[in-house]
Amino acid sequence: MELASGVAEMIGYAFDRRQAKQLAADSARAAELLTSLHLEDFPAPAQPTPPEAPGLSRSWQRLRQVANADRRAAAEAAHAEAQAIYAEELRRWNLLHAHDPHEVIAAVDDALADNASQSACIDAGSGPLGNYVTVVVHYPGPEITAGLVQAGAGTRPRTDKERVDLYRRALASTVIASAKEALVCAPAATEAYVVVLRYDLQGRRKKTSQLDAIYAGALSRRVLLVDWTANTPQDWMLSAREARFNLDRKGRFLPLGDTAGDDLRRLVDAVAATHADTRRRRYSREESQRLMGTQAPEPFESTCACPGCGAMEAHSLRLPRTGEPKWASTIRTCASCGREWAQA
């Protein structure tokens, strides 16, 4: 009986170590994704291509020889429609290159729609320093840096210092990537102004969620040509024109609050007002556990959508506990709504 108990304990220990190593590997993959976003090359808007001219192409000549009048009429009508579409696309292309605010906002906003952090283009125009485009990024809190790291043959949680460093590098990568994508999609813009907003827990008991700015800065088109093997996103982010940020003694990004300036305060208030009626409800631990009990196996993804509120982020990771799905190697937690779910 004692031997069987000892064997069972050894098997359980080995299983826990495998799970911990898997979580450490997942944490490393998530960290790599969070800190390498600035390395992506974003595609520029493609110039519209005119439709094939009916009178010049061989296919149209053959059609005129063998087709009846109805088929020729239908083909010519289709060509006329293609011409109209091309004319509209060319008009919008010219407006984009002329830095028309409405066209620039639409193009940049569309490009930002699939980003890991919820992002939007809110303004475009011209000023004393040239054409600009403004991007707002909703960024998660430090909870995304929680995780295990490999330590020799075992694993350990990230230290506070490691978490602060990871958060800074991840935030900088997101800021640079957002500026690059905006500038690529707004070819006449001379700089991209990036504002990062975050919900922080306020009050004595840290239970009140409040939106605030944690960073703002303007990056020029030079950011598209940087050699990132010899430069760091953090240096570029912190040295951006009119960069505004608030770091504590440990290097953590704090809310700008009243030091943000009137322009940023108005922006934060406007964004908070749009969210006031659509605030995500919080899931209790009991609800998450109940939903997890009926959850189908889901593969691990560094950045994924929360099944509760849809927030697309690099949600924090932890090891599964007793009673949670046996197939799971990782439990994700959404900072926006508190929902937990399992991943293999």
URBELBEL-V548232 format. One record per residue. RES is the residue in one letter. D_CENTER is the distance of its C-alpha to the mean C-alpha in Angstrom with 1 decimal. Layout:
BEGIN
res: (RES/RES)
d_center: (D_CENTER/D_CENTER)
END
This chain:
BEGIN
res: (M/E/L/A/S/G/V/A/E/M/I/G/Y/A/F/D/R/R/Q/A/K/Q/L/A/A/D/S/A/R/A/A/E/L/L/T/S/L/H/L/E/D/F/P/A/P/A/Q/P/T/P/P/E/A/P/G/L/S/R/S/W/Q/R/L/R/Q/V/A/N/A/D/R/R/A/A/A/E/A/A/H/A/E/A/Q/A/I/Y/A/E/E/L/R/R/W/N/L/L/H/A/H/D/P/H/E/V/I/A/A/V/D/D/A/L/A/D/N/A/S/Q/S/A/C/I/D/A/G/S/G/P/L/G/N/Y/V/T/V/V/V/H/Y/P/G/P/E/I/T/A/G/L/V/Q/A/G/A/G/T/R/P/R/T/D/K/E/R/V/D/L/Y/R/R/A/L/A/S/T/V/I/A/S/A/K/E/A/L/V/C/A/P/A/A/T/E/A/Y/V/V/V/L/R/Y/D/L/Q/G/R/R/K/K/T/S/Q/L/D/A/I/Y/A/G/A/L/S/R/R/V/L/L/V/D/W/T/A/N/T/P/Q/D/W/M/L/S/A/R/E/A/R/F/N/L/D/R/K/G/R/F/L/P/L/G/D/T/A/G/D/D/L/R/R/L/V/D/A/V/A/A/T/H/A/D/T/R/R/R/R/Y/S/R/E/E/S/Q/R/L/M/G/T/Q/A/P/E/P/F/E/S/T/C/A/C/P/G/C/G/A/M/E/A/H/S/L/R/L/P/R/T/G/E/P/K/W/A/S/T/I/R/T/C/A/S/C/G/R/E/W/A/Q/A)
d_center: (53.9/52.7/51.8/49.8/47.9/47.3/46.0/43.6/42.4/41.8/39.9/37.7/37.1/36.2/33.8/32.1/31.8/30.3/27.7/27.0/26.7/24.4/22.1/22.4/21.4/18.4/17.4/17.9/15.8/12.8/13.6/14.0/10.6/9.1/11.7/11.9/8.9/11.4/13.9/12.6/15.0/13.9/16.6/18.7/20.0/23.2/26.5/28.2/31.1/34.4/35.9/38.9/42.1/44.6/47.7/46.7/45.1/47.3/45.6/46.5/50.1/50.5/49.2/51.8/54.5/54.0/52.2/53.9/53.4/51.0/48.6/48.8/48.2/45.1/43.7/44.4/42.7/39.6/39.8/40.2/37.1/35.1/36.6/35.5/31.9/32.0/33.5/30.7/28.0/30.0/30.4/26.6/26.2/28.8/27.4/24.0/26.0/28.0/24.9/25.7/23.4/23.0/22.3/19.8/17.8/17.9/17.0/14.0/12.7/13.2/11.3/8.1/8.6/7.0/3.5/2.1/2.6/5.5/6.9/10.5/13.4/16.3/19.0/20.7/24.3/26.8/28.2/30.7/28.4/27.4/24.7/21.4/18.1/16.1/12.4/11.3/8.1/8.4/8.1/9.9/13.4/15.3/15.7/12.8/15.3/18.1/19.6/22.6/23.6/26.5/29.6/32.5/33.5/31.6/28.4/27.6/24.9/22.9/24.9/23.9/24.0/21.8/19.2/19.3/19.1/16.1/14.2/15.4/14.4/10.9/10.5/12.4/10.5/7.3/10.1/11.9/9.4/8.7/12.5/13.3/11.7/13.3/16.6/16.8/16.5/18.9/21.7/24.0/21.8/23.1/20.2/16.8/16.7/13.5/13.7/11.7/12.7/13.2/15.6/18.4/21.5/24.6/28.3/30.9/29.7/26.0/25.6/24.5/20.8/20.4/17.7/18.0/16.7/16.3/15.8/16.8/18.0/18.9/18.4/20.9/20.9/22.2/18.7/18.7/21.8/21.1/22.4/20.0/22.8/24.7/22.1/19.4/16.1/17.5/20.6/19.1/16.8/19.8/22.3/20.6/23.0/23.4/20.9/21.0/20.2/22.2/22.7/25.2/27.7/25.5/22.7/20.4/18.4/20.3/19.9/21.6/23.7/26.8/26.3/23.3/25.8/26.8/24.2/21.2/23.1/23.6/20.0/19.1/22.0/21.2/17.6/19.2/22.0/19.8/18.4/21.9/23.1/20.1/19.6/18.6/21.6/21.8/22.9/25.8/26.3/29.1/27.0/24.4/27.3/29.1/26.1/25.5/29.2/28.8/25.5/25.7/24.5/20.8/19.7/17.3/13.7/11.6/8.5/10.0/10.8/13.4/16.7/17.8/15.5/12.7/9.9/7.0/6.6/8.7/11.7/14.9/17.7/21.4/24.5/26.2/29.2/32.5/32.4/28.8/28.4/30.4/28.2/25.2/24.2/21.2/20.6/17.1/16.9/14.6/14.8/14.5/17.5/19.1/19.2/19.9/20.1/21.3/20.1/22.6)
END
